[in-house]
């Protein structure tokens, strides 16, 4: 793959990559936790490299203690920290 060309996934593909439902992924998108782009038709597209980074960070927090860690992680992602 050309490094200048990012692989973009549909919402269904993206949700599968990070292990959440499409409803949860839309929620994360609205909250600013994960950014998407839109096609001309208005469909969300997610960059694979962004999803993989999110998944790696999320799994690290999950191992430290599920619910509280998840809330802290999502709030820090949303605030751009």
C-alpha positions, 0 to 999 in steps of 0.5 A, a space after each residue: 500500500 502506498 504510504 500516502 494512501 490511507 486505507 479507509 473502512 466502512 463503519 461495519 468493517 471498522 466496528 469489527 476491527 475494534 470489536 464494538 458494534 456499529 452503534 457504539 462506533 457511531 457514538 464514539 464518532 459523535 463524541 469525538 473519540 474516533 474521527 471519521 470522514 464522509 463519502 459524497 453520499 454521507 457514509 462514514 469512513 474510518 482510517 485503518 491506522 487510526 482504528 488500530 491505534 485506538 484498539 491498541 490503546 483501548 486494550 492497554 486500558 482495559 487490562 488495567 481494570 475495565 469500567 473505570 479505565 474505559 471511562 477515563 480512556 474515552 474521556 481523554 481521547 475525546 479531549 485530545 490528551 
